Amino acid sequence: QVQLVESGGGLVQPGGSLRLSCAASGSIFSIGPMGWYRQAPGKERELVASITSGGNTDYADSVKGRFTISRDNAKKTVYLQLSSLKPEDTADYYCNGLIGRTTRWAWGQGTQVTVSS
């Protein structure tokens, strides 16, 4: 069983930055491909960034050039650097392992990001 714990969210002004972290624990040797998702109020959860075991990354068009995903395999942790934040980035952010486009594990509690002046 794998547990995911996201952290680092908060309230930030438009144009600001945040760094989110997601730590995986439990019965896994390595975390493999990982993704960051977000869910805004009244909307479906969407994949915004993904990273392979080797560090190759992919981003949704809405965040490309502003968000950066990275990982520390030894710590079983994945990060999401959010920059040039916009009000429309307001959402709960979650991470999960990926098998293709399918998530591997139960969702964690997420971390809330609010972009507002």
N, C-alpha and C positions, 0 to 999 in steps of 0.2 A: 504494500500500500504506500502511495506517495502523497505527501502533503505539500501544498504550495502556499507560501506566505508572501504576499505582496506588501510593499511599503514605499513611503516616499511621497505620497500624494499630499495635496494641500490646496490652499487658496493662493492664487498668483494673479498679478495684473497682466493684461494683454501685453505681449512682447516679452514676457518673463520666461524663466526656465525652471525646470524641475528634473530631478533624476529619480526614476523609479527603480526599485529592486524587487526581484522575485527569487526567493530561496526555496529549493526543493529538498525535501528530506524523506527518509523512509527507505524502503527496500529497492533501491536502484543503485547500480554501479556508476552509471553516467546518465545525463539528462537527454542527450541526443538533440535533434532539432527542436527548437523552441519558438513560440510565438507570443506576441503581446496583442491582446484584444482590448476593445473598449465597448462600453454600452452606455449610450446617452439615454436620458429619460424618454420613455416612449418609443425607443428605437431598438432594433435588433443588435445583438452583439456582432462586432465586426473585427476582422483581423487587420491590424495596422502595420505590423512589422514581424518579420520572421528571420531566424538565423539558423544555419546548418551547424552540424558538429564541427565543421572545418572553418566556420566563420563567414560563409557567404550570406549576404543579407538581401532582403527584399522588403519593399514598403508599399503601402497603399498610396495612390496618387495624392490623396488629401494631406499626407504628412511627409511626403518625399522632400528632402532638403531641409526639413525642420527637426525630425526625430532621428535618433541614432540608436540602434540596438547593438548590444555587445554581450559578451558572456565570459564567465570565469569557470572553466570546467572543473577545476580542483575544488572550488567552493560550491559547485552545483547551483550557480546563481546566474541569472540573466538580468540585464539592465536595459532601461530605456531612458535615454536622454531626450527630454522634451525642450525645444527651444522655439523662440518666436511664437509663443503660444497665442491662440486666438480663442475668443469665447466659444466657438463651435468645437473646440477640443474638450470642453467640459464633459466629463463622463466618469464612470467607474472603470478602472483599468485592471485587467487580469492577464495572467500568463498561463501557458499550458504547454505541454509537450505536443509535438506534431508527428503524425504518421501520414505523410502526404498532406492533405488538407483536413484531416480528422484529428481531433484532440485525443490525448492519451489518458488523461487522469481527471478526477473530480476537480471542479473549480475551487479555488481558494476564496477568501472573503473579498478580495480585490482591494484597491486603494483608490480613493476619490480624488479627482482633480477638478478644481473649479477655477475657471479663468474669468475674472470679473474685475472691473475697476470700482 
